Amino acid sequence: MNPEDLQKLVTLRMPFGKHQGTLLADLPGNYLNWFAREGFPKGDIGRLLNLMHEIDHNGLSELLEPLRRG
């Protein structure tokens, strides 16, 4: 993981699916858990969703707050 990935979580929006248009950092935990069970998409979006799942699963979402304000 690099610092740019964390910034992407608070700026990029989900490009498809049920939560299309939602910031990656705002995706619900159950949706991230579904990807963890079923498989993350290929490429950058899958990598970022996996990262957000780990952050959410470990209760670390508040660490993204300073990036939202920046």
mmCIF file as Biopython writes it, N, C-alpha, C and O atoms, coordinates in Angstrom:
data_model
#
loop_
_atom_site.group_PDB
_atom_site.id
_atom_site.type_symbol
_atom_site.label_atom_id
_atom_site.label_alt_id
_atom_site.label_comp_id
_atom_site.label_asym_id
_atom_site.label_entity_id
_atom_site.label_seq_id
_atom_site.pdbx_PDB_ins_code
_atom_site.Cartn_x
_atom_site.Cartn_y
_atom_site.Cartn_z
_atom_site.occupancy
_atom_site.B_iso_or_equiv
_atom_site.auth_seq_id
_atom_site.auth_asym_id
_atom_site.pdbx_PDB_model_num
ATOM 1   N N  . MET A ? 1  ? 0.836   -1.179  0.000   1.0 0.0 1  A 1 
ATOM 2   C CA . MET A ? 1  ? 0.000   0.000   0.000   1.0 0.0 1  A 1 
ATOM 3   C C  . MET A ? 1  ? 0.880   1.240   0.000   1.0 0.0 1  A 1 
ATOM 4   O O  . MET A ? 1  ? 1.940   1.272   0.625   1.0 0.0 1  A 1 
ATOM 5   N N  . ASN A ? 2  ? 0.423   2.248   -0.705  1.0 0.0 2  A 1 
ATOM 6   C CA . ASN A ? 2  ? 1.145   3.511   -0.686  1.0 0.0 2  A 1 
ATOM 7   C C  . ASN A ? 2  ? 0.176   4.614   -0.252  1.0 0.0 2  A 1 
ATOM 8   O O  . ASN A ? 2  ? -1.038  4.418   -0.303  1.0 0.0 2  A 1 
ATOM 9   N N  . PRO A ? 3  ? 0.691   5.762   0.170   1.0 0.0 3  A 1 
ATOM 10  C CA . PRO A ? 3  ? -0.186  6.843   0.654   1.0 0.0 3  A 1 
ATOM 11  C C  . PRO A ? 3  ? -1.201  7.308   -0.381  1.0 0.0 3  A 1 
ATOM 12  O O  . PRO A ? 3  ? -2.294  7.743   -0.020  1.0 0.0 3  A 1 
ATOM 13  N N  . GLU A ? 4  ? -0.859  7.224   -1.649  1.0 0.0 4  A 1 
ATOM 14  C CA . GLU A ? 4  ? -1.793  7.631   -2.695  1.0 0.0 4  A 1 
ATOM 15  C C  . GLU A ? 4  ? -3.056  6.764   -2.685  1.0 0.0 4  A 1 
ATOM 16  O O  . GLU A ? 4  ? -4.142  7.238   -3.016  1.0 0.0 4  A 1 
ATOM 17  N N  . ASP A ? 5  ? -2.906  5.487   -2.302  1.0 0.0 5  A 1 
ATOM 18  C CA . ASP A ? 5  ? -4.068  4.600   -2.235  1.0 0.0 5  A 1 
ATOM 19  C C  . ASP A ? 5  ? -5.078  5.101   -1.208  1.0 0.0 5  A 1 
ATOM 20  O O  . ASP A ? 5  ? -6.283  5.050   -1.454  1.0 0.0 5  A 1 
ATOM 21  N N  . LEU A ? 6  ? -4.610  5.579   -0.075  1.0 0.0 6  A 1 
ATOM 22  C CA . LEU A ? 6  ? -5.516  6.100   0.948   1.0 0.0 6  A 1 
ATOM 23  C C  . LEU A ? 6  ? -6.260  7.325   0.434   1.0 0.0 6  A 1 
ATOM 24  O O  . LEU A ? 6  ? -7.451  7.490   0.699   1.0 0.0 6  A 1 
ATOM 25  N N  . GLN A ? 7  ? -5.561  8.179   -0.297  1.0 0.0 7  A 1 
ATOM 26  C CA . GLN A ? 7  ? -6.207  9.360   -0.873  1.0 0.0 7  A 1 
ATOM 27  C C  . GLN A ? 7  ? -7.264  8.950   -1.896  1.0 0.0 7  A 1 
ATOM 28  O O  . GLN A ? 7  ? -8.322  9.573   -1.985  1.0 0.0 7  A 1 
ATOM 29  N N  . LYS A ? 8  ? -6.978  7.916   -2.656  1.0 0.0 8  A 1 
ATOM 30  C CA . LYS A ? 8  ? -7.938  7.438   -3.651  1.0 0.0 8  A 1 
ATOM 31  C C  . LYS A ? 8  ? -9.216  6.939   -2.995  1.0 0.0 8  A 1 
ATOM 32  O O  . LYS A ? 8  ? -10.301 7.095   -3.557  1.0 0.0 8  A 1 
ATOM 33  N N  . LEU A ? 9  ? -9.104  6.343   -1.819  1.0 0.0 9  A 1 
ATOM 34  C CA . LEU A ? 9  ? -10.293 5.830   -1.129  1.0 0.0 9  A 1 
ATOM 35  C C  . LEU A ? 9  ? -11.288 6.935   -0.799  1.0 0.0 9  A 1 
ATOM 36  O O  . LEU A ? 9  ? -12.496 6.696   -0.766  1.0 0.0 9  A 1 
ATOM 37  N N  . VAL A ? 10 ? -10.787 8.143   -0.555  1.0 0.0 10 A 1 
ATOM 38  C CA . VAL A ? 10 ? -11.678 9.246   -0.180  1.0 0.0 10 A 1 
ATOM 39  C C  . VAL A ? 10 ? -12.021 10.154  -1.364  1.0 0.0 10 A 1 
ATOM 40  O O  . VAL A ? 10 ? -12.732 11.145  -1.197  1.0 0.0 10 A 1 
ATOM 41  N N  . THR A ? 11 ? -11.520 9.821   -2.557  1.0 0.0 11 A 1 
ATOM 42  C CA . THR A ? 11 ? -11.818 10.654  -3.725  1.0 0.0 11 A 1 
ATOM 43  C C  . THR A ? 11 ? -12.472 9.882   -4.873  1.0 0.0 11 A 1 
ATOM 44  O O  . THR A ? 11 ? -13.252 10.455  -5.633  1.0 0.0 11 A 1 
ATOM 45  N N  . LEU A ? 12 ? -12.165 8.602   -5.006  1.0 0.0 12 A 1 
ATOM 46  C CA . LEU A ? 12 ? -12.733 7.818   -6.105  1.0 0.0 12 A 1 
ATOM 47  C C  . LEU A ? 12 ? -14.088 7.243   -5.724  1.0 0.0 12 A 1 
ATOM 48  O O  . LEU A ? 12 ? -14.337 6.892   -4.571  1.0 0.0 12 A 1 
ATOM 49  N N  . ARG A ? 13 ? -14.953 7.159   -6.722  1.0 0.0 13 A 1 
ATOM 50  C CA . ARG A ? 13 ? -16.300 6.633   -6.508  1.0 0.0 13 A 1 
ATOM 51  C C  . ARG A ? 13 ? -16.427 5.248   -7.137  1.0 0.0 13 A 1 
ATOM 52  O O  . ARG A ? 13 ? -15.762 4.934   -8.125  1.0 0.0 13 A 1 
ATOM 53  N N  . MET A ? 14 ? -17.278 4.442   -6.557  1.0 0.0 14 A 1 
ATOM 54  C CA . MET A ? 14 ? -17.526 3.095   -7.061  1.0 0.0 14 A 1 
ATOM 55  C C  . MET A ? 14 ? -18.052 3.204   -8.499  1.0 0.0 14 A 1 
ATOM 56  O O  . MET A ? 14 ? -19.070 3.854   -8.738  1.0 0.0 14 A 1 
ATOM 57  N N  . PRO A ? 15 ? -17.360 2.570   -9.454  1.0 0.0 15 A 1 
ATOM 58  C CA . PRO A ? 15 ? -17.726 2.753   -10.862 1.0 0.0 15 A 1 
ATOM 59  C C  . PRO A ? 15 ? -18.879 1.879   -11.354 1.0 0.0 15 A 1 
ATOM 60  O O  . PRO A ? 15 ? -19.341 2.061   -12.480 1.0 0.0 15 A 1 
ATOM 61  N N  . PHE A ? 16 ? -19.356 0.933   -10.540 1.0 0.0 16 A 1 
ATOM 62  C CA . PHE A ? 16 ? -20.390 0.008   -11.005 1.0 0.0 16 A 1 
ATOM 63  C C  . PHE A ? 16 ? -21.139 -0.578  -9.812  1.0 0.0 16 A 1 
ATOM 64  O O  . PHE A ? 16 ? -20.746 -0.402  -8.659  1.0 0.0 16 A 1 
ATOM 65  N N  . GLY A ? 17 ? -22.212 -1.270  -10.117 1.0 0.0 17 A 1 
ATOM 66  C CA . GLY A ? 17 ? -22.915 -2.054  -9.113  1.0 0.0 17 A 1 
ATOM 67  C C  . GLY A ? 17 ? -23.927 -1.283  -8.291  1.0 0.0 17 A 1 
ATOM 68  O O  . GLY A ? 17 ? -24.271 -0.138  -8.583  1.0 0.0 17 A 1 
ATOM 69  N N  . LYS A ? 18 ? -24.383 -1.951  -7.266  1.0 0.0 18 A 1 
ATOM 70  C CA . LYS A ? 18 ? -25.435 -1.444  -6.384  1.0 0.0 18 A 1 
ATOM 71  C C  . LYS A ? 18 ? -25.098 -0.079  -5.790  1.0 0.0 18 A 1 
ATOM 72  O O  . LYS A ? 18 ? -25.986 0.754   -5.607  1.0 0.0 18 A 1 
ATOM 73  N N  . HIS A ? 19 ? -23.835 0.149   -5.492  1.0 0.0 19 A 1 
ATOM 74  C CA . HIS A ? 19 ? -23.404 1.393   -4.844  1.0 0.0 19 A 1 
ATOM 75  C C  . HIS A ? 19 ? -22.608 2.293   -5.793  1.0 0.0 19 A 1 
ATOM 76  O O  . HIS A ? 19 ? -21.738 3.051   -5.364  1.0 0.0 19 A 1 
ATOM 77  N N  . GLN A ? 20 ? -22.916 2.197   -7.077  1.0 0.0 20 A 1 
ATOM 78  C CA . GLN A ? 20 ? -22.245 3.040   -8.073  1.0 0.0 20 A 1 
ATOM 79  C C  . GLN A ? 20 ? -22.381 4.511   -7.676  1.0 0.0 20 A 1 
ATOM 80  O O  . GLN A ? 20 ? -23.468 4.972   -7.328  1.0 0.0 20 A 1 
ATOM 81  N N  . GLY A ? 21 ? -21.268 5.235   -7.733  1.0 0.0 21 A 1 
ATOM 82  C CA . GLY A ? 21 ? -21.257 6.654   -7.399  1.0 0.0 21 A 1 
ATOM 83  C C  . GLY A ? 21 ? -20.902 6.959   -5.956  1.0 0.0 21 A 1 
ATOM 84  O O  . GLY A ? 21 ? -20.671 8.119   -5.616  1.0 0.0 21 A 1 
ATOM 85  N N  . THR A ? 22 ? -20.851 5.945   -5.098  1.0 0.0 22 A 1 
ATOM 86  C CA . THR A ? 22 ? -20.493 6.128   -3.693  1.0 0.0 22 A 1 
ATOM 87  C C  . THR A ? 22 ? -18.976 6.165   -3.556  1.0 0.0 22 A 1 
ATOM 88  O O  . THR A ? 22 ? -18.275 5.379   -4.193  1.0 0.0 22 A 1 
ATOM 89  N N  . LEU A ? 23 ? -18.469 7.072   -2.729  1.0 0.0 23 A 1 
ATOM 90  C CA . LEU A ? 23 ? -17.032 7.084   -2.455  1.0 0.0 23 A 1 
ATOM 91  C C  . LEU A ? 23 ? -16.611 5.721   -1.926  1.0 0.0 23 A 1 
ATOM 92  O O  . LEU A ? 23 ? -17.333 5.106   -1.142  1.0 0.0 23 A 1 
ATOM 93  N N  . LEU A ? 24 ? -15.451 5.252   -2.350  1.0 0.0 24 A 1 
ATOM 94  C CA . LEU A ? 24 ? -14.977 3.949   -1.886  1.0 0.0 24 A 1 
ATOM 95  C C  . LEU A ? 24 ? -14.914 3.898   -0.363  1.0 0.0 24 A 1 
ATOM 96  O O  . LEU A ? 24 ? -15.228 2.869   0.236   1.0 0.0 24 A 1 
ATOM 97  N N  . ALA A ? 25 ? -14.513 4.998   0.264   1.0 0.0 25 A 1 
ATOM 98  C CA . ALA A ? 25 ? -14.409 5.043   1.725   1.0 0.0 25 A 1 
ATOM 99  C C  . ALA A ? 25 ? -15.772 4.986   2.405   1.0 0.0 25 A 1 
ATOM 100 O O  . ALA A ? 25 ? -15.845 4.713   3.603   1.0 0.0 25 A 1 
ATOM 101 N N  . ASP A ? 26 ? -16.854 5.238   1.667   1.0 0.0 26 A 1 
ATOM 102 C CA . ASP A ? 26 ? -18.198 5.249   2.240   1.0 0.0 26 A 1 
ATOM 103 C C  . ASP A ? 26 ? -18.999 3.982   1.927   1.0 0.0 26 A 1 
ATOM 104 O O  . ASP A ? 26 ? -20.173 3.887   2.285   1.0 0.0 26 A 1 
ATOM 105 N N  . LEU A ? 27 ? -18.378 3.023   1.272   1.0 0.0 27 A 1 
ATOM 106 C CA . LEU A ? 27 ? -19.091 1.789   0.961   1.0 0.0 27 A 1 
ATOM 107 C C  . LEU A ? 27 ? -19.420 1.040   2.249   1.0 0.0 27 A 1 
ATOM 108 O O  . LEU A ? 27 ? -18.594 0.981   3.160   1.0 0.0 27 A 1 
ATOM 109 N N  . PRO A ? 28 ? -20.625 0.467   2.331   1.0 0.0 28 A 1 
ATOM 110 C CA . PRO A ? 28 ? -20.994 -0.261  3.547   1.0 0.0 28 A 1 
ATOM 111 C C  . PRO A ? 28 ? -20.157 -1.520  3.741   1.0 0.0 28 A 1 
ATOM 112 O O  . PRO A ? 28 ? -19.734 -2.166  2.781   1.0 0.0 28 A 1 
ATOM 113 N N  . GLY A ? 29 ? -19.935 -1.846  4.999   1.0 0.0 29 A 1 
ATOM 114 C CA . GLY A ? 29 ? -19.129 -3.019  5.339   1.0 0.0 29 A 1 
ATOM 115 C C  . GLY A ? 29 ? -19.667 -4.308  4.764   1.0 0.0 29 A 1 
ATOM 116 O O  . GLY A ? 29 ? -18.892 -5.168  4.346   1.0 0.0 29 A 1 
ATOM 117 N N  . ASN A ? 30 ? -20.996 -4.460  4.734   1.0 0.0 30 A 1 
ATOM 118 C CA . ASN A ? 30 ? -21.553 -5.714  4.203   1.0 0.0 30 A 1 
ATOM 119 C C  . ASN A ? 30 ? -21.270 -5.870  2.706   1.0 0.0 30 A 1 
ATOM 120 O O  . ASN A ? 30 ? -21.118 -6.987  2.211   1.0 0.0 30 A 1 
ATOM 121 N N  . TYR A ? 31 ? -21.201 -4.753  1.995   1.0 0.0 31 A 1 
ATOM 122 C CA . TYR A ? 31 ? -20.860 -4.789  0.562   1.0 0.0 31 A 1 
ATOM 123 C C  . TYR A ? 31 ? -19.387 -5.183  0.379   1.0 0.0 31 A 1 
ATOM 124 O O  . TYR A ? 31 ? -19.058 -5.993  -0.488  1.0 0.0 31 A 1 
ATOM 125 N N  . LEU A ? 32 ? -18.523 -4.611  1.190   1.0 0.0 32 A 1 
ATOM 126 C CA . LEU A ? 32 ? -17.101 -4.972  1.142   1.0 0.0 32 A 1 
ATOM 127 C C  . LEU A ? 32 ? -16.899 -6.432  1.534   1.0 0.0 32 A 1 
ATOM 128 O O  . LEU A ? 32 ? -16.066 -7.128  0.952   1.0 0.0 32 A 1 
ATOM 129 N N  . ASN A ? 33 ? -17.668 -6.896  2.529   1.0 0.0 33 A 1 
ATOM 130 C CA . ASN A ? 33 ? -17.584 -8.300  2.941   1.0 0.0 33 A 1 
ATOM 131 C C  . ASN A ? 33 ? -18.029 -9.226  1.820   1.0 0.0 33 A 1 
ATOM 132 O O  . ASN A ? 33 ? -17.474 -10.312 1.652   1.0 0.0 33 A 1 
ATOM 133 N N  . TRP A ? 34 ? -19.034 -8.801  1.048   1.0 0.0 34 A 1 
ATOM 134 C CA . TRP A ? 34 ? -19.499 -9.606  -0.079  1.0 0.0 34 A 1 
ATOM 135 C C  . TRP A ? 34 ? -18.365 -9.799  -1.085  1.0 0.0 34 A 1 
ATOM 136 O O  . TRP A ? 34 ? -18.135 -10.910 -1.562  1.0 0.0 34 A 1 
ATOM 137 N N  . PHE A ? 35 ? -17.656 -8.711  -1.406  1.0 0.0 35 A 1 
ATOM 138 C CA . PHE A ? 35 ? -16.517 -8.832  -2.322  1.0 0.0 35 A 1 
ATOM 139 C C  . PHE A ? 35 ? -15.444 -9.756  -1.747  1.0 0.0 35 A 1 
ATOM 140 O O  . PHE A ? 35 ? -14.837 -10.544 -2.473  1.0 0.0 35 A 1 
ATOM 141 N N  . ALA A ? 36 ? -15.218 -9.651  -0.439  1.0 0.0 36 A 1 
ATOM 142 C CA . ALA A ? 36 ? -14.204 -10.509 0.193   1.0 0.0 36 A 1 
ATOM 143 C C  . ALA A ? 36 ? -14.580 -11.984 0.043   1.0 0.0 36 A 1 
ATOM 144 O O  . ALA A ? 36 ? -13.710 -12.832 -0.153  1.0 0.0 36 A 1 
ATOM 145 N N  . ARG A ? 37 ? -15.856 -12.280 0.135   1.0 0.0 37 A 1 
ATOM 146 C CA . ARG A ? 37 ? -16.310 -13.671 -0.013  1.0 0.0 37 A 1 
ATOM 147 C C  . ARG A ? 37 ? -16.321 -14.129 -1.470  1.0 0.0 37 A 1 
ATOM 148 O O  . ARG A ? 37 ? -15.897 -15.243 -1.781  1.0 0.0 37 A 1 
ATOM 149 N N  . GLU A ? 38 ? -16.809 -13.264 -2.361  1.0 0.0 38 A 1 
ATOM 150 C CA . GLU A ? 38 ? -17.031 -13.643 -3.756  1.0 0.0 38 A 1 
ATOM 151 C C  . GLU A ? 38 ? -15.831 -13.384 -4.666  1.0 0.0 38 A 1 
ATOM 152 O O  . GLU A ? 38 ? -15.725 -13.960 -5.749  1.0 0.0 38 A 1 
ATOM 153 N N  . GLY A ? 39 ? -14.938 -12.518 -4.220  1.0 0.0 39 A 1 
ATOM 154 C CA . GLY A ? 39 ? -13.760 -12.169 -5.016  1.0 0.0 39 A 1 
ATOM 155 C C  . GLY A ? 39 ? -13.785 -10.714 -5.449  1.0 0.0 39 A 1 
ATOM 156 O O  . GLY A ? 39 ? -14.798 -10.214 -5.938  1.0 0.0 39 A 1 
ATOM 157 N N  . PHE A ? 40 ? -12.666 -10.048 -5.265  1.0 0.0 40 A 1 
ATOM 158 C CA . PHE A ? 40 ? -12.540 -8.652  -5.671  1.0 0.0 40 A 1 
ATOM 159 C C  . PHE A ? 40 ? -12.298 -8.583  -7.177  1.0 0.0 40 A 1 
ATOM 160 O O  . PHE A ? 40 ? -11.689 -9.486  -7.750  1.0 0.0 40 A 1 
ATOM 161 N N  . PRO A ? 41 ? -12.774 -7.514  -7.819  1.0 0.0 41 A 1 
ATOM 162 C CA . PRO A ? 41 ? -12.507 -7.359  -9.255  1.0 0.0 41 A 1 
ATOM 163 C C  . PRO A ? 41 ? -11.003 -7.253  -9.529  1.0 0.0 41 A 1 
ATOM 164 O O  . PRO A ? 41 ? -10.213 -6.971  -8.628  1.0 0.0 41 A 1 
ATOM 165 N N  . LYS A ? 42 ? -10.639 -7.477  -10.744 1.0 0.0 42 A 1 
ATOM 166 C CA . LYS A ? 42 ? -9.239  -7.332  -11.169 1.0 0.0 42 A 1 
ATOM 167 C C  . LYS A ? 42 ? -8.851  -5.857  -11.228 1.0 0.0 42 A 1 
ATOM 168 O O  . LYS A ? 42 ? -9.710  -4.980  -11.320 1.0 0.0 42 A 1 
ATOM 169 N N  . GLY A ? 43 ? -7.569  -5.603  -11.173 1.0 0.0 43 A 1 
ATOM 170 C CA . GLY A ? 43 ? -7.049  -4.255  -11.382 1.0 0.0 43 A 1 
ATOM 171 C C  . GLY A ? 43 ? -7.089  -3.375  -10.150 1.0 0.0 43 A 1 
ATOM 172 O O  . GLY A ? 43 ? -7.261  -3.843  -9.024  1.0 0.0 43 A 1 
ATOM 173 N N  . ASP A ? 44 ? -6.923  -2.074  -10.402 1.0 0.0 44 A 1 
ATOM 174 C CA . ASP A ? 44 ? -6.826  -1.091  -9.316  1.0 0.0 44 A 1 
ATOM 175 C C  . ASP A ? 44 ? -8.072  -1.056  -8.446  1.0 0.0 44 A 1 
ATOM 176 O O  . ASP A ? 44 ? -7.968  -0.959  -7.223  1.0 0.0 44 A 1 
ATOM 177 N N  . ILE A ? 45 ? -9.254  -1.134  -9.062  1.0 0.0 45 A 1 
ATOM 178 C CA . ILE A ? 45 ? -10.472 -1.040  -8.259  1.0 0.0 45 A 1 
ATOM 179 C C  . ILE A ? 45 ? -10.553 -2.202  -7.270  1.0 0.0 45 A 1 
ATOM 180 O O  . ILE A ? 45 ? -10.952 -2.006  -6.122  1.0 0.0 45 A 1 
ATOM 181 N N  . GLY A ? 46 ? -10.187 -3.380  -7.690  1.0 0.0 46 A 1 
ATOM 182 C CA . GLY A ? 46 ? -10.185 -4.534  -6.788  1.0 0.0 46 A 1 
ATOM 183 C C  . GLY A ? 46 ? -9.181  -4.380  -5.667  1.0 0.0 46 A 1 
ATOM 184 O O  . GLY A ? 46 ? -9.459  -4.728  -4.519  1.0 0.0 46 A 1 
ATOM 185 N N  . ARG A ? 47 ? -8.017  -3.859  -5.999  1.0 0.0 47 A 1 
ATOM 186 C CA . ARG A ? 47 ? -6.981  -3.629  -4.982  1.0 0.0 47 A 1 
ATOM 187 C C  . ARG A ? 47 ? -7.468  -2.611  -3.954  1.0 0.0 47 A 1 
ATOM 188 O O  . ARG A ? 47 ? -7.268  -2.790  -2.753  1.0 0.0 47 A 1 
ATOM 189 N N  . LEU A ? 48 ? -8.107  -1.547  -4.429  1.0 0.0 48 A 1 
ATOM 190 C CA . LEU A ? 48 ? -8.607  -0.506  -3.525  1.0 0.0 48 A 1 
ATOM 191 C C  . LEU A ? 48 ? -9.784  -1.009  -2.686  1.0 0.0 48 A 1 
ATOM 192 O O  . LEU A ? 48 ? -9.884  -0.677  -1.504  1.0 0.0 48 A 1 
ATOM 193 N N  . LEU A ? 49 ? -10.665 -1.798  -3.277  1.0 0.0 49 A 1 
ATOM 194 C CA . LEU A ? 49 ? -11.763 -2.371  -2.508  1.0 0.0 49 A 1 
ATOM 195 C C  . LEU A ? 49 ? -11.247 -3.316  -1.434  1.0 0.0 49 A 1 
ATOM 196 O O  . LEU A ? 49 ? -11.772 -3.344  -0.321  1.0 0.0 49 A 1 
ATOM 197 N N  . ASN A ? 50 ? -10.234 -4.080  -1.763  1.0 0.0 50 A 1 
ATOM 198 C CA . ASN A ? 50 ? -9.622  -4.974  -0.776  1.0 0.0 50 A 1 
ATOM 199 C C  . ASN A ? 50 ? -9.009  -4.165  0.368   1.0 0.0 50 A 1 
ATOM 200 O O  . ASN A ? 50 ? -9.163  -4.523  1.535   1.0 0.0 50 A 1 
ATOM 201 N N  . LEU A ? 51 ? -8.323  -3.088  0.035   1.0 0.0 51 A 1 
ATOM 202 C CA . LEU A ? 51 ? -7.739  -2.219  1.059   1.0 0.0 51 A 1 
ATOM 203 C C  . LEU A ? 51 ? -8.839  -1.633  1.944   1.0 0.0 51 A 1 
ATOM 204 O O  . LEU A ? 51 ? -8.708  -1.621  3.168   1.0 0.0 51 A 1 
ATOM 205 N N  . MET A ? 52 ? -9.922  -1.146  1.333   1.0 0.0 52 A 1 
ATOM 206 C CA . MET A ? 52 ? -11.008 -0.568  2.116   1.0 0.0 52 A 1 
ATOM 207 C C  . MET A ? 52 ? -11.664 -1.622  2.989   1.0 0.0 52 A 1 
ATOM 208 O O  . MET A ? 52 ? -12.069 -1.328  4.113   1.0 0.0 52 A 1 
ATOM 209 N N  . HIS A ? 53 ? -11.772 -2.833  2.492   1.0 0.0 53 A 1 
ATOM 210 C CA . HIS A ? 53 ? -12.312 -3.931  3.305   1.0 0.0 53 A 1 
ATOM 211 C C  . HIS A ? 53 ? -11.440 -4.150  4.542   1.0 0.0 53 A 1 
ATOM 212 O O  . HIS A ? 53 ? -11.964 -4.289  5.647   1.0 0.0 53 A 1 
ATOM 213 N N  . GLU A ? 54 ? -10.132 -4.183  4.371   1.0 0.0 54 A 1 
ATOM 214 C CA . GLU A ? 54 ? -9.230  -4.384  5.509   1.0 0.0 54 A 1 
ATOM 215 C C  . GLU A ? 54 ? -9.349  -3.243  6.520   1.0 0.0 54 A 1 
ATOM 216 O O  . GLU A ? 54 ? -9.358  -3.475  7.729   1.0 0.0 54 A 1 
ATOM 217 N N  . ILE A ? 55 ? -9.439  -2.021  6.021   1.0 0.0 55 A 1 
ATOM 218 C CA . ILE A ? 55 ? -9.577  -0.859  6.900   1.0 0.0 55 A 1 
ATOM 219 C C  . ILE A ? 55 ? -10.892 -0.951  7.673   1.0 0.0 55 A 1 
ATOM 220 O O  . ILE A ? 55 ? -10.913 -0.767  8.890   1.0 0.0 55 A 1 
ATOM 221 N N  . ASP A ? 56 ? -11.979 -1.234  6.973   1.0 0.0 56 A 1 
ATOM 222 C CA . ASP A ? 56 ? -13.293 -1.326  7.607   1.0 0.0 56 A 1 
ATOM 223 C C  . ASP A ? 56 ? -13.351 -2.491  8.590   1.0 0.0 56 A 1 
ATOM 224 O O  . ASP A ? 56 ? -13.828 -2.334  9.714   1.0 0.0 56 A 1 
ATOM 225 N N  . HIS A ? 57 ? -12.876 -3.636  8.180   1.0 0.0 57 A 1 
ATOM 226 C CA . HIS A ? 57 ? -12.922 -4.850  8.999   1.0 0.0 57 A 1 
ATOM 227 C C  . HIS A ? 57 ? -12.153 -4.673  10.311  1.0 0.0 57 A 1 
ATOM 228 O O  . HIS A ? 57 ? -12.535 -5.232  11.340  1.0 0.0 57 A 1 
ATOM 229 N N  . ASN A ? 58 ? -11.096 -3.913  10.270  1.0 0.0 58 A 1 
ATOM 230 C CA . ASN A ? 58 ? -10.266 -3.699  11.460  1.0 0.0 58 A 1 
ATOM 231 C C  . ASN A ? 58 ? -10.642 -2.433  12.234  1.0 0.0 58 A 1 
ATOM 232 O O  . ASN A ? 58 ? -9.940  -2.038  13.165  1.0 0.0 58 A 1 
ATOM 233 N N  . GLY A ? 59 ? -11.742 -1.804  11.846  1.0 0.0 59 A 1 
ATOM 234 C CA . GLY A ? 59 ? -12.242 -0.643  12.574  1.0 0.0 59 A 1 
ATOM 235 C C  . GLY A ? 59 ? -11.350 0.583   12.467  1.0 0.0 59 A 1 
ATOM 236 O O  . GLY A ? 59 ? -11.256 1.367   13.411  1.0 0.0 59 A 1 
ATOM 237 N N  . LEU A ? 60 ? -10.698 0.754   11.331  1.0 0.0 60 A 1 
ATOM 238 C CA . LEU A ? 60 ? -9.741  1.848   11.164  1.0 0.0 60 A 1 
ATOM 239 C C  . LEU A ? 60 ? -10.243 2.959   10.241  1.0 0.0 60 A 1 
ATOM 240 O O  . LEU A ? 60 ? -9.452  3.793   9.801   1.0 0.0 60 A 1 
ATOM 241 N N  . SER A ? 61 ? -11.529 2.983   9.944   1.0 0.0 61 A 1 
ATOM 242 C CA . SER A ? 61 ? -12.065 3.971   9.004   1.0 0.0 61 A 1 
ATOM 243 C C  . SER A ? 61 ? -11.809 5.413   9.429   1.0 0.0 61 A 1 
ATOM 244 O O  . SER A ? 61 ? -11.672 6.299   8.586   1.0 0.0 61 A 1 
ATOM 245 N N  . GLU A ? 62 ? -11.744 5.643   10.738  1.0 0.0 62 A 1 
ATOM 246 C CA . GLU A ? 62 ? -11.504 7.016   11.214  1.0 0.0 62 A 1 
ATOM 247 C C  . GLU A ? 62 ? -10.137 7.549   10.788  1.0 0.0 62 A 1 
ATOM 248 O O  . GLU A ? 62 ? -9.920  8.761   10.790  1.0 0.0 62 A 1 
ATOM 249 N N  . LEU A ? 63 ? -9.234  6.677   10.432  1.0 0.0 63 A 1 
ATOM 250 C CA . LEU A ? 63 ? -7.916  7.121   9.960   1.0 0.0 63 A 1 
ATOM 251 C C  . LEU A ? 63 ? -8.010  7.869   8.625   1.0 0.0 63 A 1 
ATOM 252 O O  . LEU A ? 63 ? -7.086  8.594   8.257   1.0 0.0 63 A 1 
ATOM 253 N N  . LEU A ? 64 ? -9.106  7.700   7.908   1.0 0.0 64 A 1 
ATOM 254 C CA . LEU A ? 64 ? -9.281  8.373   6.628   1.0 0.0 64 A 1 
ATOM 255 C C  . LEU A ? 64 ? -9.834  9.789   6.790   1.0 0.0 64 A 1 
ATOM 256 O O  . LEU A ? 64 ? -9.801  10.573  5.842   1.0 0.0 64 A 1 
ATOM 257 N N  . GLU A ? 65 ? -10.337 10.123  7.970   1.0 0.0 65 A 1 
ATOM 258 C CA . GLU A ? 65 ? -10.963 11.433  8.182   1.0 0.0 65 A 1 
ATOM 259 C C  . GLU A ? 65 ? -10.061 12.612  7.848   1.0 0.0 65 A 1 
ATOM 260 O O  . GLU A ? 65 ? -10.516 13.538  7.178   1.0 0.0 65 A 1 
ATOM 261 N N  . PRO A ? 66 ? -8.791  12.623  8.287   1.0 0.0 66 A 1 
ATOM 262 C CA . PRO A ? 66 ? -7.932  13.775  7.922   1.0 0.0 66 A 1 
ATOM 263 C C  . PRO A ? 66 ? -7.773  13.937  6.405   1.0 0.0 66 A 1 
ATOM 264 O O  . PRO A ? 66 ? -7.618  15.057  5.919   1.0 0.0 66 A 1 
ATOM 265 N N  . LEU A ? 67 ? -7.809  12.845  5.666   1.0 0.0 67 A 1 
ATOM 266 C CA . LEU A ? 67 ? -7.693  12.923  4.206   1.0 0.0 67 A 1 
ATOM 267 C C  . LEU A ? 67 ? -8.940  13.501  3.575   1.0 0.0 67 A 1 
ATOM 268 O O  . LEU A ? 67 ? -8.862  14.161  2.539   1.0 0.0 67 A 1 
ATOM 269 N N  . ARG A ? 68 ? -10.071 13.268  4.175   1.0 0.0 68 A 1 
ATOM 270 C CA . ARG A ? 68 ? -11.326 13.822  3.662   1.0 0.0 68 A 1 
ATOM 271 C C  . ARG A ? 68 ? -11.310 15.349  3.764   1.0 0.0 68 A 1 
ATOM 272 O O  . ARG A ? 68 ? -11.824 16.046  2.890   1.0 0.0 68 A 1 
ATOM 273 N N  . ARG A ? 69 ? -10.716 15.852  4.838   1.0 0.0 69 A 1 
ATOM 274 C CA . ARG A ? 69 ? -10.693 17.293  5.084   1.0 0.0 69 A 1 
ATOM 275 C C  . ARG A ? 69 ? -9.610  17.996  4.282   1.0 0.0 69 A 1 
ATOM 276 O O  . ARG A ? 69 ? -9.691  19.198  4.028   1.0 0.0 69 A 1 
ATOM 277 N N  . GLY A ? 70 ? -8.589  17.231  3.884   1.0 0.0 70 A 1 
ATOM 278 C CA . GLY A ? 70 ? -7.441  17.812  3.190   1.0 0.0 70 A 1 
ATOM 279 C C  . GLY A ? 70 ? -7.728  18.099  1.795   1.0 0.0 70 A 1 
ATOM 280 O O  . GLY A ? 70 ? -6.859  18.592  1.075   1.0 0.0 70 A 1 
#
